[in-house]
Amino acid sequence: MTALFTLPPADILIGVDGSDNSRQAFTAAVTVAQEHNCSIRVVGAYSVPVIPRRHAPTISDDHHRSIGNSAQELLEEFAAQARSAGVEASAQAIEGDAGEVLAEASRYSRLAVVGKRGRNRLASRLLGTVSGAFVARSHCPVLVVPFQDSDLGDDVPARENLGGSASEGQHNWLSFEDEVVAGVDMGSSALPVAEVAARAAELSGRRLAFVSAVPADAGASRGAGAEDSAPTDRAYAHHLEELVSAVKEHHEGLAVRLELAEGSAAATLIEATRTAALVVLGTRGRGGVASLLLGSVSRSVLNQARSPVLIVPNSTSEVDARNST
């Protein structure tokens, strides 16, 4: 199949594997492309089965090409649907691991869109292996579209299964009706997440809500070594105020509000996906130790999210440089 570098860059990358969830993600990508006059590239990965010689003859070159051609034909059907909707679109089937293929393709895109999970319907509430690997390694922001299927029931667990209940004082169960929610912490990834979220809110005409979860003991008195302990609730509030000031410098007129929730960051943001139009997160937070790994909070939110979730790579310098050209 065609090498990646032989096709012109596309604004939006959409990963398709033929599953119902990837079809929903494709529809979301086309909608975004229509609203913002973007081009899309439909990409899918395929593999050729390895059969040991002692068990069967080596797969023929014709059969190898047939597998690739079949994959390409499927993707061309999606691209044709996009073009019929007035969106410039190309299709590309690439042999290899799906997560690696999409991660490489993301170098040439401003946004990627994938389904929460692929062909396996047995784990409807879990982030798929391919989606998880891709989100952790993408070079551009990734919009993860949750699977909606009435036959499977509610795709989000009840509140009591999110790590605590409101009666226990762990979460405020705040409402973010039709807002863009930016989940931020005290780490260095907060500003890139805030900027991407502000842009999304601005383009969609929605209000932006900055949300940070403060550990229950953040305001407690501390003994020796307090300077090395977790930030206080006042520090979280100050950090959010600084983010708002920085964002408003570039997005005048944008409606912004702040929310500090006491308790688990994952549970607070999972709850936010019940009412938010979009939740924006970084790949990892303060606890991240490797840039290629998806943080525990982001993974938990993606596993149980009802709304679309936009994941912003922690290192955005390369993405910003590419998008400014």
Residue pairs with C-beta under 8 A, 6 or more apart in sequence:
1 68
1 71
1 72
1 92
1 93
1 94
1 95
2 92
2 94
4 92
4 94
4 104
4 105
4 108
7 41
7 90
7 92
7 108
8 90
9 108
9 109
10 38
10 39
10 40
10 41
10 89
10 90
10 108
10 109
11 33
11 36
11 38
11 39
11 40
11 109
11 110
11 111
12 29
12 32
12 33
12 38
12 39
12 40
12 41
12 109
12 110
12 111
12 112
12 113
13 40
13 41
13 43
13 102
13 105
13 106
13 108
13 109
13 111
13 112
13 113
13 140
14 25
14 26
14 29
14 40
14 41
14 42
14 43
14 78
14 112
14 113
14 114
15 22
15 25
15 43
15 44
15 98
15 102
15 112
15 113
15 114
15 115
15 130
15 134
16 22
16 23
16 25
16 26
16 42
16 43
16 44
16 74
16 75
16 78
17 44
17 45
17 98
17 118
17 119
17 130
18 44
18 74
18 119
19 115
19 117
19 118
19 119
20 147
20 149
21 115
21 116
21 117
21 118
21 128
21 145
21 147
22 114
22 115
22 118
23 115
24 115
24 145
24 147
24 148
25 113
25 114
25 115
25 143
25 145
26 42
26 78
26 81
26 82
26 113
28 113
28 143
28 145
28 308
29 40
29 113
29 143
30 40
30 81
30 82
30 85
30 87
32 38
32 111
32 113
32 143
33 39
33 40
33 82
33 87
34 85
34 86
34 87
35 203
36 203
38 87
38 110
38 111
39 87
39 88
39 89
39 90
40 79
40 82
40 87
40 88
40 89
40 90
41 89
41 90
41 91
41 92
41 105
41 108
41 109
42 75
42 78
42 79
42 82
42 89
42 90
42 91
42 92
43 75
43 91
43 92
43 93
43 94
43 101
43 102
43 105
44 71
44 74
44 75
44 92
44 93
44 94
44 98
45 71
45 93
45 94
45 95
45 96
45 97
45 98
45 101
45 102
46 67
46 68
46 70
46 71
46 93
46 94
46 95
47 95
47 96
47 97
48 59
48 64
48 67
48 95
49 59
51 57
51 58
51 59
68 93
68 95
71 93
72 91
72 92
72 93
74 93
75 91
75 92
75 93
76 91
78 89
78 91
79 89
79 90
79 91
80 89
82 88
82 89
83 89
92 105
94 101
94 105
98 130
98 133
98 134
99 129
99 130
99 132
99 133
99 134
99 137
100 133
100 137
102 112
102 114
102 130
102 134
102 138
103 133
103 134
103 137
103 138
103 139
105 112
106 112
106 134
106 138
106 139
106 140
106 142
107 139
107 140
107 322
109 140
110 140
110 141
110 319
110 322
110 323
111 140
111 141
111 142
111 143
112 134
112 138
112 140
112 141
112 142
112 143
113 142
113 143
113 145
114 130
114 131
114 134
114 135
114 142
114 143
114 144
114 145
115 128
115 131
115 144
115 145
115 147
116 127
116 128
116 131
116 144
116 145
116 146
116 147
116 302
116 305
117 123
117 124
117 126
117 127
117 128
117 131
117 147
118 128
118 129
118 130
118 131
120 128
121 152
124 147
124 149
124 152
124 155
125 155
125 156
125 157
125 303
125 304
126 303
127 135
127 144
127 299
127 302
127 303
131 144
131 302
132 294
132 299
132 302
134 142
135 142
135 144
135 283
135 294
135 298
135 302
135 311
136 283
136 292
136 293
136 294
137 292
138 311
138 313
139 313
139 318
139 319
140 313
140 319
141 196
141 310
141 311
141 312
141 313
141 319
142 310
142 311
143 308
143 309
143 310
144 302
144 305
144 308
144 309
144 310
144 311
145 308
146 155
146 305
146 306
146 307
146 308
146 309
147 155
148 155
149 155
155 306
156 270
156 273
156 274
156 304
156 305
156 306
157 304
159 165
159 166
159 173
159 271
162 171
162 264
162 266
162 267
162 270
162 271
162 304
163 170
163 263
163 264
163 266
163 267
164 170
164 171
164 263
164 264
164 267
165 171
166 172
166 173
169 216
169 262
169 263
170 216
170 262
170 263
170 264
170 267
171 261
171 262
171 263
171 264
171 267
171 268
171 271
172 259
172 261
172 262
172 268
173 271
174 211
174 259
174 261
174 268
174 271
174 272
175 275
176 209
176 211
176 272
176 275
176 276
177 275
177 276
178 206
178 275
178 276
178 277
179 201
179 206
179 207
179 208
179 209
179 275
179 276
179 277
180 197
180 200
180 201
180 204
180 206
180 207
180 208
180 209
180 276
180 277
180 278
180 279
180 280
181 197
181 209
181 211
181 269
181 272
181 276
181 278
181 279
181 280
182 193
182 194
182 197
182 198
182 208
182 209
182 210
182 211
182 280
183 193
183 211
183 212
183 265
183 268
183 269
183 272
183 279
183 280
183 281
183 297
183 301
184 190
184 193
184 194
184 210
184 211
184 212
184 239
184 240
184 243
184 282
185 212
185 213
185 265
185 285
185 286
186 231
186 235
186 236
186 239
186 286
187 282
187 285
187 286
187 288
188 314
189 282
189 283
189 284
189 285
189 312
189 314
190 239
190 243
190 282
191 243
191 246
192 282
192 312
192 313
192 314
192 316
193 280
193 281
193 282
193 312
194 210
194 243
194 246
194 247
195 247
195 250
196 280
196 310
196 312
197 208
197 210
197 280
197 310
198 208
198 247
198 250
198 251
198 254
198 256
199 251
200 278
200 280
200 310
201 207
201 208
201 254
201 255
202 251
202 254
204 277
204 278
206 277
207 255
207 256
207 257
208 247
208 254
208 255
208 256
208 257
209 256
209 257
209 258
209 259
209 276
210 240
210 243
210 244
210 256
210 257
210 258
210 259
211 259
211 261
211 268
211 269
211 272
212 236
212 239
212 240
212 259
212 260
212 261
212 265
213 260
213 261
213 262
213 263
213 264
213 265
213 267
213 268
213 269
214 233
214 236
214 260
214 261
214 262
214 263
215 230
215 262
215 263
216 262
216 263
217 230
218 230
218 231
218 232
218 233
218 236
218 262
219 232
219 233
219 234
222 229
231 239
233 260
233 262
236 260
237 258
237 260
240 258
240 260
241 258
244 256
244 258
247 254
247 256
248 254
248 256
261 268
265 285
265 297
266 296
266 297
266 300
266 301
269 279
269 281
269 297
269 301
270 300
270 301
270 304
270 305
272 279
272 307
273 279
273 301
273 304
273 305
273 306
273 307
273 309
274 306
274 307
275 307
276 307
277 307
277 308
278 307
278 308
278 309
278 310
279 301
279 305
279 307
279 308
279 309
279 310
280 309
280 310
280 312
281 297
281 298
281 301
281 309
281 310
281 311
281 312
282 295
282 298
282 311
282 312
282 313
282 314
283 291
283 293
283 294
283 295
283 298
283 311
283 312
283 313
283 314
284 291
284 293
284 294
284 295
284 297
284 298
284 314
285 295
285 297
285 298
287 295
287 296
288 295
288 314
291 314
291 315
294 302
294 311
298 311
301 309
302 309
302 311
313 319
